[in-house]
Amino acid sequence: MTSHHVRIVSTGGYLPGEPLSNDDLERLCGPLPDDVLDGLQVRRRHWMIDPGTGEHLVSNSEMATAAARQALDRAGLEAADVDLLVMSTSSPEYPLPAAVTFVQERLGLARCAVVEVRSGCAGAMHALDIARRQLADGSARTAVVIGSEAVSPVLAPIFLGRRPDSVRLRDRIAIYNFGDGAGAMVLRAEPAGPGEPASFHASVNACMGGDRKPGMQIIGGGTHAPVAEQMRARRPVDLRLDVVESASFGPRVFVTALDELLRRSGLTLREVDACVVPEGNAGYFNGELEAAGLSAEDCELLAGRVVENLTDVGATGSAAVPLALDDAWTSGRIRPGDEVLLLAIETSRWLYAGLSLTWSAPWPGAGLSAADLSAVDLPAVDLSAVGLPVAGVNGQAGPR
């Protein structure tokens, strides 16, 4: 079997609608104490629903398709070049068919290899590892990996039709914390030349919660209870987040994942240029990691290498690492030759997954004049092709 080298050649991102500020949410569901807001670190997020009515303005698979199209456009590729689609989401439109097949349909691909991972933050890294392995063994040449999440429809019943002061504090935390969006990565495989170094170095993947209660659950719409019983529930779909346990056990999961990924990669933290993490992990870099076992020196090193965009997009689950990577690449934070860790932990059942690689995709702003740089993050993307009435690309809101 011929060995192939696999590279990430481009990224893409999609954020729906106009950004919602904390002031906007205060009018919907009441305020959060200042210390809680500081802990969440989220100032803006994007929702796929109209916050006033709950109407869906775009779907999960439409967001995923828009991110995929942007990534393909930046790579100079057509949808027809794609051999493999791998997608992660915890919020698909339907239990079946898999959401990735709707992305396939929207891209116009009658036949394509597809894989879907049902997960949150860690899922996109599982998806990336699946894709790079299939490309490495020659099963495909071009893959698009997508992380996409639509949490706002689950949040809407908490506040729609209610007085803001009647919404419980613990429910407000979830409303302020989560956002919707999609991120994508295009991977290409080429036959490996003699002595040519590989782009990807190592991967990690484990669940540390086999003996622990879930830190986050979305309950409803499954087969855990009779349908009639579910319909009698206060909310048909309920998001439950254990904030205390997430802050307590989450840092331990992250430190374990980081140590394992560095060891498998043969890297020290000093040799790493960027560590891209889900936004929800950002709060762990305030001192909790040292208590979880990371040395004071490594905590200081890590603080200067963390790449995340929690403030602007909220916690976006499967889309988190792809969106943060897209922002880092298009802004020039990550450049060719950088040693990059893509590392996610997920509180649902205390999962972690990650990969290390040497970045090789040229900065998309290379060769542009100063006057052109303001347009770097917004290459032309035909959003009408995926039927999006309201859209935002790479953090830029579209017209309503």
NUMARGU-21793 format. One record per residue: x, y, z of N, C-alpha, C in turn. Coordinates in steps of 0.05 Angstrom, whole numbers, padded with zeros to 5 digits, always signed. Each point is the difference from the previous one (the first is absolute). Example, Ala and Ser with C-alpha at 12.3 -4.5 7.8 and 13.67 -1.06 7.14 Angstrom:
<sites>
+00264-00114+00156-00018+00024+00000+00018+00024+00000
-00007+00021-00014+00016+00024+00001-00015+00022+00014
</sites>
This chain:
<sites>
+00017-00024+00000-00017+00024+00000+00018+00025+00000
-00006+00019-00018+00015+00024-00002-00007+00019+00023
+00021+00011+00013-00004+00019+00022-00003+00028-00012
-00018+00015+00011-00005+00027-00010+00004+00020+00023
+00009+00024-00007+00002+00022+00020-00026+00016-00002
-00010+00007+00023-00026+00014+00001+00005+00028+00012
-00012+00020-00012+00003+00028+00010-00027+00013+00002
-00003+00018+00019-00023+00019-00001+00008+00022-00018
-00016+00004-00021+00007+00021-00020-00017+00025+00002
-00022-00001+00015-00016+00024+00004-00021-00005+00022
-00011+00022+00008-00022-00001+00020-00023+00018-00009
-00022-00003+00013-00023+00017-00005-00017+00002+00025
-00016+00021+00002-00018+00004+00023-00026+00013-00007
-00020-00006+00015-00026+00013-00004-00013+00006+00027
-00009+00025+00004-00015+00008+00024-00026+00012-00009
-00023-00009+00010-00026+00009-00010-00008+00027+00013
-00013+00016-00017-00013+00024+00010+00018+00021+00012
-00013+00019+00013+00014+00021+00014+00011-00009+00027
+00022+00010+00009+00010-00008+00027-00019+00010+00021
-00005-00016+00020-00017+00007+00023+00018+00007+00024
-00003+00023+00010+00016+00009+00023-00012-00010+00026
+00015+00003+00022-00011-00006+00026-00023+00018+00008
+00000+00025-00010-00022+00017+00005-00025-00010-00014
+00003-00011-00025-00023-00011-00014-00012-00023+00016
+00017-00017+00011-00010-00023+00015-00013+00008+00026
+00010+00021+00012-00012+00010+00025-00029+00007-00004
-00006+00012-00024-00027+00007-00006-00018-00025-00004
+00013-00022-00009-00015-00025-00005-00005-00016+00025
+00020-00003+00017-00002-00019+00022+00010+00010+00027
+00006+00026+00001+00010+00011+00025+00030+00000+00002
+00012+00014+00019+00029+00003+00002+00013-00023+00014
+00027-00001-00003+00017-00017+00016+00017+00017+00018
+00007-00009+00024+00019+00015+00017+00026+00004-00015
+00013+00022+00006+00025+00008-00013+00021-00022+00002
+00002-00013+00024+00021-00020+00003-00006-00025-00017
-00025-00006-00004-00007-00023-00018+00006+00007-00029
-00006+00024-00008+00006+00009-00027+00030-00001-00005
+00016+00009+00020+00029+00000-00003+00010-00029-00002
-00013-00018+00014+00009-00028-00002-00007-00012-00027
-00023+00007-00011-00008-00011-00026+00018+00011-00022
+00007+00026+00002+00017+00013-00020-00013+00006-00027
-00026-00006-00002-00013+00004-00026-00013+00028-00001
+00006+00015-00020-00012+00026-00004-00019+00001-00023
+00005-00017-00020-00017-00001-00024-00003-00029-00008
-00022-00006-00014-00004-00027-00012-00020+00004-00023
-00001-00021-00017-00019+00000-00022-00019-00023+00003
-00026+00005-00007-00020-00021+00002-00013-00004-00027
-00007-00025-00006-00014-00006-00025-00030+00005+00002
-00010+00009+00023-00028+00006+00003-00004+00030+00002
-00024+00009-00006-00008+00027+00007-00005+00001+00030
+00015+00015+00016-00003-00001+00029-00027+00010+00010
-00014+00015-00017-00026+00011+00008-00022-00020-00004
+00002-00017-00020-00022-00018-00007+00008-00030+00002
+00026-00006-00001+00008-00028+00000+00001-00012-00028
-00008+00016-00021-00001-00010-00027+00029-00007-00009
+00002-00022-00014+00026-00008-00010+00006+00016-00026
+00023+00013+00000+00008+00016-00023+00019-00016-00018
+00012-00021+00010+00018-00017-00015+00001-00027+00014
+00009-00021-00013+00001-00026+00013+00029-00008+00006
+00003-00020+00016+00027-00011+00006+00015-00007-00026
-00013-00016-00017+00015-00009-00024+00005+00023-00019
-00017+00021+00000+00006+00023-00017+00024+00015+00011
+00003+00003+00026+00024+00012+00011+00025-00016-00007
-00002-00026+00003+00022-00018-00006+00008+00003-00030
-00020+00002-00017+00006+00002-00029+00014+00026-00006
-00009+00022+00012+00012+00026-00005+00029+00000+00009
+00006-00012+00023+00028-00001+00009+00017-00017-00019
-00012-00022-00009+00015-00018-00019+00005+00014-00026
-00020+00015-00010+00004+00014-00026+00022+00022+00003
+00001+00014+00022+00020+00020+00004+00028-00013+00001
+00002-00022+00014+00026-00013+00002+00009-00011-00028
-00018-00011-00015+00006-00009-00027+00008+00023-00018
-00014+00022+00002+00006+00023-00016+00029+00010+00006
+00007+00001+00025+00027+00009+00008+00021-00019-00010
-00007-00025-00002+00020-00020-00009+00001-00001-00031
-00017+00015-00013-00001-00001-00030-00011-00026-00010
-00018-00012+00015-00012-00026-00008-00030+00003-00004
-00011-00019-00015-00028-00001-00005-00012-00022+00018
-00026+00001+00004-00013-00021+00016+00004-00027-00013
+00001-00001-00026+00004-00025-00015+00027-00014+00007
+00019+00016+00011+00026-00012+00006-00001-00016+00026
-00022+00002+00016-00001-00012+00026-00006-00030-00002
+00017-00016+00012-00004-00029+00002-00014-00009+00026
+00005+00016+00021-00008-00008+00027-00010+00024+00016
-00023-00003+00012-00011+00020+00019-00002-00013+00027
+00012+00013+00020-00002-00010+00028-00010+00024+00017
-00022-00005+00014-00013+00022+00015-00006-00008+00028
+00004+00019+00019-00008-00004+00028-00021+00020+00007
-00020-00010+00015-00021+00018+00011-00014-00015+00023
-00010+00015+00019-00017-00012+00021-00029+00010-00004
-00005+00015-00021-00026+00013-00003-00009-00002-00029
-00003-00024-00011-00009-00004-00028-00029+00007-00003
-00008+00005-00025-00029+00004-00005-00017-00024+00007
+00010-00023-00006-00015-00025+00004+00018-00022+00011
-00011-00019+00015+00016-00023+00008+00011-00015-00025
-00017-00002-00020+00008-00012-00026-00015+00015-00022
+00012+00003-00024+00027-00007-00007+00021+00017+00014
+00025-00008-00002+00022+00015+00012+00001+00028-00013
+00006+00020+00017+00001+00028-00010+00020+00003-00023
+00022-00015+00001+00021+00002-00021-00011-00006-00027
-00021-00017-00002-00011-00007-00026-00015+00024-00012
-00011+00017+00017-00013+00025-00010+00021+00020-00010
+00024+00000+00013+00022+00016-00010+00008-00010-00027
+00002-00026-00002+00007-00013-00026-00020+00009-00022
-00026-00001+00007-00020+00008-00019+00003+00029-00008
+00004+00017+00019+00002+00029-00005+00026+00006-00017
+00020-00016+00003+00024+00004-00016-00003-00012-00028
-00022-00014-00005-00005-00011-00027+00015-00026-00006
+00006-00015+00021+00016-00025-00004-00019-00024+00002
-00005-00012-00023-00018-00023-00001+00013-00024+00015
+00026-00002-00002+00014-00022+00014+00025+00011+00014
+00004-00008+00025+00023+00010+00015+00002-00017+00025
+00024-00006+00009+00003-00013+00026-00007+00019+00022
-00016-00009+00020-00008+00018+00022+00002-00014+00026
+00007+00015+00021+00001-00010+00027-00010+00022+00018
-00017-00007+00020-00009+00020+00019+00006-00009+00029
+00011+00019+00015+00006-00005+00028-00020+00015+00017
-00013-00014+00018-00020+00013+00018+00014+00008+00026
+00009+00025+00001+00015+00008+00023-00001+00031+00002
+00013+00011+00021+00002+00029+00003+00028+00009-00007
+00013+00014+00019+00026+00013-00005+00021-00019-00011
+00001-00025+00011+00021-00019-00009-00007-00012-00027
-00024+00002-00009-00009-00014-00024+00015+00009-00025
+00005+00026-00003+00014+00009-00024+00028-00012-00002
+00013-00004+00023+00027-00012+00000-00002-00030-00006
-00021-00014+00010-00005-00027-00009-00003-00001-00031
-00016+00019-00010-00006+00001-00029+00026+00005-00015
+00017+00018+00009+00025+00007-00013+00018-00025-00001
+00001-00015+00022+00018-00023+00001-00010-00022-00019
-00027-00004-00002-00011-00019-00018+00008+00007-00029
-00003+00026-00007+00005+00009-00027+00030-00003-00007
+00017+00008+00018+00029-00001-00007+00009-00029-00002
-00011-00018+00015+00007-00029-00003-00009-00011-00026
-00024+00007-00009-00010-00010-00026+00015+00011-00023
+00008+00026+00002+00017+00011-00021+00028-00011+00000
+00010-00006+00024+00028-00010+00002+00002-00028-00013
-00021-00016+00001+00002-00027-00011-00010-00001-00029
-00005+00023-00012-00007+00002-00028-00030-00005-00006
-00017-00002+00020-00028-00004-00004-00013+00023-00014
+00010+00024+00004-00010+00025-00012+00023+00019-00003
-00004+00021-00017+00020+00020-00004-00007+00027+00013
-00026+00006-00001-00009+00026+00010-00023-00004+00020
+00003+00011+00024-00021-00003+00020-00007+00028+00011
-00025+00003+00007-00009+00023+00015-00010-00010+00028
+00012+00012+00020-00008-00007+00028-00015+00024+00011
-00023-00005+00012-00018+00021+00009-00008-00005+00029
+00000+00022+00016-00013+00000+00026-00022+00021-00001
-00024-00008+00007-00023+00018-00002-00018-00004+00023
-00011+00022+00011-00017-00002+00024-00022+00020-00001
-00024-00009+00008-00024+00017+00001-00013-00004+00028
+00009+00015+00019-00010-00003+00028-00023+00019+00006
-00002+00022-00014-00020+00020+00007-00029-00011-00001
-00007-00019-00018-00028-00010+00001-00006-00014+00027
+00020-00012+00013-00004-00012+00026-00003+00021+00022
+00013+00023-00004-00001+00021+00020-00026+00016-00001
-00011+00003-00024-00023+00018-00004-00023-00005+00018
-00008-00026+00005-00024-00004+00017+00004+00009+00029
+00025+00005+00008+00005+00008+00028-00010+00029+00004
+00001+00016-00021-00007+00029+00004-00023+00010-00017
-00007-00014-00022-00021+00010-00017-00027+00000+00014
-00014+00023-00001-00026+00002+00012+00001+00003+00030
+00023+00005+00012+00002+00002+00029+00012+00027+00007
-00007+00009+00025+00013+00025+00009+00029-00006+00006
+00018+00018-00007+00029-00004+00005+00006-00007+00029
-00014+00013+00019+00007-00005+00028-00010-00027+00010
-00015-00015-00017-00010-00026+00008+00019-00022-00008
+00021+00006-00016+00019-00020-00009+00020-00005+00022
+00004-00026+00007+00019-00007+00022+00029+00007-00007
+00015+00006+00020+00028+00008-00004+00016-00022-00015
-00004-00025+00008+00015-00022-00012-00007-00003-00030
-00025+00007-00007-00008-00001-00028+00012+00024-00015
+00002+00023+00013+00012+00023-00013+00029-00006-00007
+00015-00015+00016+00028-00006-00005+00003-00013-00027
-00018-00020-00005+00002-00014-00026-00007+00018-00023
-00020+00018+00004-00008+00018-00022+00023+00019-00007
+00014+00011+00020+00022+00018-00004+00024-00015-00011
+00003-00025+00005+00025-00014-00006+00002-00010-00029
-00022-00009-00011+00001-00015-00026-00006+00017-00024
+00013-00007-00022-00004+00012-00026-00002-00021-00021
-00009+00008-00024-00002-00018-00023+00022+00007-00020
+00006-00019-00018+00018+00005-00022+00012-00025-00011
+00017+00003-00020+00013-00023-00013+00028+00008-00009
+00018-00019+00002+00027+00003-00010+00008-00024-00016
+00017+00005-00020+00008-00022-00018+00029+00001-00006
+00011-00023-00007+00028-00003-00008+00001-00018-00025
+00016+00009-00019+00005-00017-00024+00027-00014+00002
-00001-00026-00004+00025-00016+00001+00006-00011-00027
+00026-00001-00007+00008-00012-00026+00023-00020+00006
+00001-00021-00016+00020-00021+00003+00017-00001-00026
+00026-00002+00003+00019-00003-00022+00018-00024+00007
+00009-00015-00021+00020-00021+00006+00024+00010+00014
+00009-00014+00021+00023+00009+00016+00026-00004-00016
+00016+00021-00001+00026-00002-00012+00021-00011+00019
+00022-00009-00010+00021-00011+00017+00010+00021+00020
-00001-00007+00026+00010+00018+00020-00017+00024+00006
-00023+00002-00013-00017+00024+00003-00014-00002+00027
+00002+00021+00017-00013-00002+00026-00030+00002-00002
-00014-00014+00017-00029+00000+00000-00010+00025+00014
-00024+00009-00008-00012+00024+00012-00011-00007+00027
-00016-00021+00002-00012-00009+00026+00021-00017+00014
+00002+00004+00027+00019-00014+00016-00013-00022+00017
-00022+00007+00014-00012-00019+00019-00029+00008+00006
-00014-00019+00012-00028+00006+00008-00005-00014+00027
-00020+00011+00014-00008-00012+00026-00030-00001+00000
-00011-00018+00017-00029-00004+00001-00007-00017+00024
-00015+00010+00018-00008-00017+00023-00024+00012+00014
-00014-00017+00015-00022+00009+00018+00009-00005+00028
-00001+00020+00017+00008-00002+00028-00025-00001+00018
-00023-00004-00012-00025+00001+00016-00016-00026+00002
+00014-00022-00004-00014-00025+00001-00012-00006+00027
+00011+00012+00021-00009-00005+00027-00011+00026+00013
-00007+00020-00017-00009+00025+00011-00027+00008-00014
-00015+00017+00014-00025+00010-00012+00007+00019-00022
-00017+00003-00021+00005+00019-00021+00002+00029+00011
+00017+00016-00012+00002+00028+00007-00020+00017-00015
-00009-00011-00023-00020+00014-00016-00017-00021-00015
-00026+00005+00000-00018-00018-00015-00021+00017-00014
-00008-00010-00023-00024+00010-00014-00020-00023-00001
-00021+00003+00016-00019-00021+00005-00026+00006-00015
-00009-00019-00016-00025+00003-00014+00003-00007-00029
-00021-00012-00012+00001-00006-00028+00014-00026-00006
+00009-00015+00021+00014-00025-00004-00018-00023+00007
+00012-00023+00007-00015-00024+00007+00004-00007+00029
+00008+00019+00017+00005-00005+00028-00025-00005+00016
-00023+00010-00011-00025-00003+00014-00023-00001-00020
-00023-00011+00007-00023+00000-00018-00006+00028-00011
-00008+00002-00024-00007+00025-00012-00021+00015+00016
-00020-00014+00009-00022+00013+00015+00011+00013+00025
+00019-00014+00013+00012+00011+00025+00017+00024-00007
+00015-00001-00022+00016+00024-00007-00018+00024-00006
-00023-00005-00013-00018+00022-00007-00012+00014+00025
+00000-00014+00022-00011+00012+00025+00021+00016+00015
+00025-00001-00009+00022+00014+00013-00004+00031-00003
+00011+00015+00019-00003+00029+00000+00011+00012-00026
+00023-00012-00010+00011+00008-00026+00005-00025-00015
-00008-00002-00026+00005-00024-00015+00029-00007-00003
+00017+00021-00002+00029-00004-00002+00013+00018+00021
+00016-00012+00018+00011+00015+00023+00030-00002+00000
+00014+00023+00001+00029+00001+00002+00008+00003+00029
+00015-00019+00010+00008+00000+00028+00031+00001+00001
+00009+00020+00014+00029+00006+00002+00008+00001+00029
+00020-00017+00008+00011+00000+00027+00023+00019+00001
-00005+00025+00006+00020+00021-00001+00022-00005+00021
-00007-00009+00024+00019-00005+00021+00019-00022-00007
-00010-00022-00009+00017-00023-00007+00017+00006-00025
-00010+00016-00019+00015+00008-00023+00025+00015+00008
-00004+00019+00019+00023+00016+00009+00019-00016+00017
-00010-00021+00013+00016-00016+00018+00016-00022-00015
-00014-00016-00016+00013-00023-00013+00010+00007-00028
-00011+00020-00013+00008+00007-00027+00030+00005-00002
+00013+00016+00018+00028+00005-00002+00017-00026+00001
-00009-00019+00016+00015-00025+00002-00001-00015-00027
-00023+00001-00013-00003-00013-00026+00019+00014-00020
+00000+00027+00000+00017+00015-00018+00030-00006+00004
+00009+00000+00025+00028-00005+00005+00008-00028-00009
-00017-00020+00006+00005-00027-00009+00003-00001-00031
-00018+00013-00014+00000+00000-00029+00025+00014-00011
+00007+00023+00012+00023+00015-00009+00026-00016+00004
+00003-00012+00023+00024-00016+00006+00003-00023-00020
-00023-00013-00005+00001-00023-00019+00006+00008-00028
-00012+00022-00009+00005+00009-00027+00029+00009-00004
+00011+00015+00019+00028+00008-00002+00018-00024+00000
-00005-00019+00017+00017-00024+00002+00000-00016-00026
-00024-00004-00011-00002-00015-00025+00012+00015-00024
+00000+00027+00002+00010+00016-00022+00030+00004+00002
+00012-00006+00023+00029+00005+00004+00006+00029+00002
-00019+00016+00010+00003+00029+00002+00000+00009+00029
+00013+00022+00006-00003+00013+00026-00019+00024-00005
-00012+00010+00021-00017+00023-00004+00015+00024-00010
+00025+00002+00006+00016+00023-00010+00003-00001-00030
-00002-00024-00012+00003-00003-00029-00027+00005-00015
-00022+00002+00015-00026+00004-00012-00005+00029-00005
-00010+00007-00024-00006+00028-00007-00028+00008+00006
-00019-00019-00002-00028+00006+00005-00014-00025+00010
-00017+00004+00020-00017-00022+00011-00029+00009-00003
-00014-00011-00020-00027+00008-00006-00019-00017+00016
-00017+00013+00016-00018-00014+00019-00029+00010-00004
-00019-00017+00009-00028+00010+00000-00002+00025+00018
-00018+00017-00006-00003+00025+00015-00005-00006+00030
-00016-00021+00005-00008-00006+00027+00024-00007+00018
+00023-00006-00011+00023-00007+00016+00016+00024+00009
-00007+00023-00010+00016+00024+00005+00003+00006+00030
-00022-00003+00014+00000+00007+00029+00019-00016+00016
+00010-00023-00010+00018-00017+00015+00028+00011+00001
+00005+00022-00015+00028+00010-00001+00004+00023+00020
-00017+00000+00020+00003+00021+00021+00012-00010+00026
+00010-00025+00000+00012-00011+00024-00008-00028+00006
-00024-00009-00011-00009-00026+00006+00018-00022-00011
+00013+00006-00023+00017-00021-00012+00023-00008+00018
+00012+00020+00014+00022-00007+00018-00010-00018+00022
-00023+00005+00010-00011-00017+00021-00006-00028-00011
-00005-00002-00026-00006-00026-00013+00025-00015-00008
+00024+00012+00005+00025-00015-00005+00019+00012-00020
-00008+00022-00013+00019+00013-00019+00019+00018+00015
+00026-00002-00007+00019+00016+00015-00004+00030-00004
+00009+00016+00018-00003+00029-00002+00014+00010-00025
+00023-00011-00007+00014+00008-00025-00017-00006-00024
-00011-00024-00001-00017-00007-00024-00026+00016-00001
-00011+00007+00023-00024+00017+00001+00006+00027-00013
+00024+00011+00006+00008+00025-00011+00005-00002-00030
+00013-00022-00008+00005-00004-00029-00027-00004-00015
-00018-00015+00012-00025-00005-00014-00017+00025-00003
+00001+00017+00020-00016+00025-00002+00007+00017-00024
+00025-00001-00009+00008+00015-00024-00005-00014-00026
-00010-00025+00002-00003-00016-00025-00029-00008-00005
-00018+00006+00019-00028-00008-00003-00013+00016-00022
-00015-00014-00017-00016+00013-00022-00029-00008+00005
-00017+00020+00005-00029-00005+00004-00014+00026-00005
-00026-00001-00005-00016+00024-00006-00026+00000+00015
+00001-00008+00025-00024-00002+00017-00015+00026+00001
+00014+00022+00003-00013+00026+00004-00019+00007-00022
+00007-00007-00024-00016+00009-00024-00021-00020-00010
+00003-00026+00007-00019-00019-00011-00014-00017+00021
+00008+00001+00025-00011-00017+00020+00009-00029-00003
-00011-00018+00017+00007-00028-00002-00016-00013-00023
+00014-00010-00020-00013-00010-00024+00004-00030-00005
+00007-00015+00021+00001-00029-00003+00018-00010-00022
-00011-00015-00018+00015-00012-00022+00014+00020-00017
-00011+00024-00002+00011+00021-00017+00023+00015+00013
+00005-00005+00026+00018+00017+00016+00029+00000-00011
+00013-00023-00001+00028+00000-00010+00002+00009-00029
-00018-00011-00018+00002+00010-00028-00003+00030-00003
-00019+00012+00015-00004+00029-00001+00024+00015+00010
+00012-00009+00023+00023+00013+00011+00024-00003-00019
+00003-00023-00013+00022-00004-00019-00004+00018-00024
-00024+00002-00010-00006+00017-00023+00007+00029+00007
-00007+00009+00023+00006+00028+00008+00030+00004+00002
+00014-00020+00011+00029+00002+00004+00015+00001-00027
-00009-00017-00019+00013-00001-00026-00005+00025-00016
-00025+00008-00001-00007+00024-00017+00011+00026+00012
+00005+00000+00026+00012+00024+00012+00030+00001+00000
+00012-00023-00009+00029-00001+00000+00012-00009+00026
-00016-00008+00020+00011-00010+00025+00015-00026-00004
-00010-00017-00018+00013-00025-00007+00011+00002-00028
+00026-00006-00003+00014+00003-00026+00014-00026-00007
+00008-00003-00026+00015-00024-00008+00025-00004+00017
+00004-00025+00008+00023-00008+00016-00007+00000+00030
-00022+00011+00008-00008-00001+00028-00007-00028+00009
+00009-00006+00025-00008-00025+00012-00026+00005+00015
-00021-00015-00008-00027+00006+00010-00012-00024+00014
-00013+00005+00023-00016-00020+00013-00029+00007-00003
-00016-00019-00009-00029+00003-00001-00011-00018+00022
-00011+00011+00021-00006-00016+00024-00027+00008+00011
-00017-00020+00004-00027+00006+00010-00007-00019+00023
-00013+00011+00021-00012-00017+00020-00030+00006-00001
-00015-00020+00010-00029+00002-00002-00012-00010+00027
-00016+00017+00012-00011-00007+00027-00023-00020-00001
-00011-00005-00023-00023-00018-00002+00006-00026+00015
+00022-00013-00006+00009-00024+00015+00030+00000+00004
+00011+00025+00001+00028+00004+00007+00018-00013-00021
-00005+00008-00025+00016-00010-00023+00023+00019-00006
+00021-00010-00013+00019+00018-00012+00009-00012-00027
+00008+00017-00018+00010-00008-00026+00017+00022-00011
+00022-00007-00014+00017+00021-00011+00020-00011-00020
+00012+00018-00015+00021-00007-00019+00021+00021+00001
+00025-00008-00008+00021+00019-00003+00010+00000-00028
+00008+00023-00011+00008+00002-00027+00018+00024-00005
+00015-00001-00021+00015+00023-00009-00017+00014-00021
-00007+00025+00005-00018+00015-00019+00015+00006-00025
-00014-00004-00023+00013+00005-00026-00016+00017-00019
-00026+00006+00006-00016+00016-00018+00009+00029+00001
+00006+00012-00024+00008+00028+00000-00022+00018+00011
+00009+00021+00013-00019+00020+00011-00017+00011-00023
-00027+00000+00002-00017+00008-00022+00004+00030-00007
+00013+00015+00017+00005+00029-00006+00026+00005-00014
+00016-00022-00004+00026+00004-00013-00003+00012-00028
+00016+00019-00006+00000+00012-00026-00020+00023-00004
-00016+00006+00020-00020+00021-00002+00012+00027+00009
-00009+00021-00012+00009+00026+00008-00014+00008+00027
+00010+00021+00012-00012+00009+00025-00030+00007-00004
-00006+00011-00023-00028+00008-00005-00018-00025-00003
+00012-00023-00007-00016-00024-00003-00004-00016+00025
+00016+00006+00021+00001-00018+00023-00027-00001+00015
-00016+00022-00002-00025+00000+00014-00019-00021-00011
+00005-00010-00024-00018-00019-00012+00011-00029+00002
+00022-00004+00014+00012-00026+00002-00019-00021+00011
-00016+00007+00020-00017-00019+00013-00026-00005-00015
-00004+00014-00022-00026-00003-00014+00003-00005-00030
+00012-00024-00007+00001-00006-00028-00029-00005-00011
-00003+00004-00026-00026-00003-00011-00011-00028+00003
-00024-00003+00012-00013-00025+00004-00029+00003-00009
-00009-00017-00018-00027+00001-00009-00019-00013+00020
-00009+00016+00019-00018-00011+00021-00027-00007-00011
-00008+00013-00022-00027-00007-00011-00001-00029-00009
+00024-00011-00007+00001-00027-00009-00008-00020+00021
+00002+00008+00026-00009-00019+00021-00026+00010+00012
-00013+00020-00011-00026+00009+00008-00001+00013+00027
+00019+00018+00006+00001+00013+00026-00013+00027-00001
-00023+00004+00013-00012+00026+00000+00014+00020+00018
+00013-00010+00022+00014+00017+00018+00027-00013+00005
+00022+00014-00002+00026-00014+00002+00021+00019+00010
+00020-00012+00012+00025+00014+00007+00023-00018-00005
+00021+00010-00012+00023-00016-00007+00024+00010+00016
+00013-00018+00014+00025+00006+00014-00004+00024+00019
-00023-00001+00014-00004+00021+00020-00014+00025-00010
-00004+00002-00026-00012+00023-00012-00030-00005-00004
-00017+00016+00010-00029-00004-00001-00010+00007-00028
-00019-00016-00010-00012+00005-00025-00025+00017+00003
-00011+00011-00022-00024+00017+00002-00024-00016+00008
-00018+00013+00015-00025-00013+00007-00021+00005-00022
</sites>
